[in-house]
């Protein structure tokens, strides 16, 4: 289970091409067949 603190993702670096975040373990980056039932993703939280 992902903790509530995952609602805020720390941005470590950002420019016009790249965003580097401190992503918690277990949080998927984007929708995937890995877990069809997950509703929260790093891309949406950013």
Helices and strands as residue ranges (DSSP letters): G 4-7, E 11-14, E 19-21, H 42-45
